[in-house]
Structures are given as C-alpha cells and as structure tokens.
Amino acid sequence: SVIWRKQTFPGVLPSYRCSNMSAVSQLVAAGLGVAALTGFTVEGLGAVERLSGPLEGCRTDLWLLTRPDCRALRSVQTLLEALAPRLRAALQVSNPD
C-alpha cells in the first residue's frame, strides 16, 4: 500500500502512521487521508469514495480458518451465519452453472 500511495499520490506525505487496518479505514472514513483498502472494508464505510479499481498485482483470496474447538463459540457461529449467504451468492455469480 505504501508503494501504491507513493506512485498514485507522490506529493502526499503521511503525517500519521498506523499499522492497524481498522484504524486506517476509520481515518479514511473521517476524511483524513487515502489508503489502499479491501473491497469489503470500503463497503462498510459508507461515504468513502473509491479512487480506482482493484490494484494491479494485489488481488488475493480471503481465507477464513477456525480451529475445530472454536466452531462452537457463539461469536464464530454468528460470523459464519452472516458470511454464508454472501459467500453462496458470490459463488453463484462466479460459477453460474
């Protein structure tokens, strides 16, 4: 993301740095800067404006791993229940058979 920022916005010099992507996305949402964010992060930020499409060479699959002993946790079940319909819909779009 630093390489992207330097190439796309060469005159912009960071005055605040953080390594937590949640904090970075909140700073962007507050209008305090630009950042290379994931598509699903941008969807949840409301008024954030996309400046480009996916960055060349930065596309990656998202893996969600859980230990077998954690699957029974309510927080894990809630997450999987929320993700399941979206993942099914995405799979149907990319694989219309």
C-alpha positions in Angstrom: 0.0 0.0 0.0 2.9 2.3 0.6 4.2 1.7 -2.9 0.7 2.4 -4.3 0.4 5.7 -2.3 3.9 6.9 -3.4 3.1 6.1 -7.1 -0.5 7.5 -7.1 -0.1 10.4 -4.7 3.6 11.3 -4.9 3.1 14.7 -3.2 1.2 13.3 -0.2 3.4 12.8 2.8 2.0 10.9 5.8 1.7 12.8 9.0 0.1 10.0 10.9 1.0 6.3 10.6 -0.7 3.2 12.0 -0.4 -0.4 11.3 -3.9 -1.4 12.2 -6.1 -1.5 9.1 -9.2 -0.8 11.1 -7.7 2.4 12.3 -6.6 3.3 8.8 -10.1 2.7 7.4 -11.6 4.9 10.1 -9.1 7.7 9.3 -10.1 7.5 5.6 -13.8 7.5 6.6 -13.2 10.6 8.6 -11.7 12.3 5.5 -8.2 12.4 6.9 -6.4 10.6 4.1 -6.2 8.0 1.4 -5.4 4.3 1.7 -5.4 1.1 -0.2 -8.3 -0.8 1.4 -10.0 -4.1 0.7 -13.3 -4.0 -1.2 -15.3 -5.4 1.7 -13.8 -2.8 4.0 -14.9 0.0 1.7 -18.4 -1.4 1.5 -18.8 -0.9 5.2 -17.6 2.7 5.3 -20.4 4.4 3.6 -19.3 7.8 2.2 -15.8 6.7 1.2 -15.0 7.3 -2.4 -13.2 4.6 -4.5 -10.4 6.2 -6.4 -9.6 3.2 -8.6 -10.5 -0.4 -9.2 -8.5 -3.3 -7.7 -4.8 -2.6 -7.6 -2.7 -4.5 -10.1 -1.0 -7.4 -8.5 -2.7 -7.0 -5.2 -5.7 -9.3 -5.6 -5.8 -12.1 -3.1 -8.2 -14.8 -1.9 -9.6 -14.4 1.6 -9.2 -17.4 3.8 -11.2 -17.9 7.0 -9.7 -20.5 9.2 -11.0 -21.7 12.5 -9.9 -24.4 14.9 -12.4 -27.2 15.4 -12.7 -26.4 19.1 -13.7 -22.8 18.3 -16.5 -23.6 15.9 -19.0 -24.0 18.8 -18.2 -20.4 20.1 -21.2 -18.1 19.6 -19.1 -15.4 18.0 -17.7 -17.8 15.4 -21.2 -19.2 14.7 -22.5 -15.6 14.3 -19.7 -14.7 11.9 -20.2 -17.8 9.8 -24.0 -17.3 9.7 -23.5 -13.8 8.4 -20.9 -14.8 5.8 -22.6 -17.9 4.5 -25.3 -16.2 2.3 -22.8 -13.7 0.9 -20.3 -16.4 0.0 -23.0 -18.6 -1.6 -24.2 -15.6 -3.7 -20.6 -14.8 -4.7 -20.0 -18.4 -5.7 -23.2 -18.5 -7.8 -22.2 -15.3 -9.6 -18.7 -16.5 -10.4 -19.9 -20.1 -11.2 -23.4 -19.7 -12.9 -23.7 -23.4 -13.8 
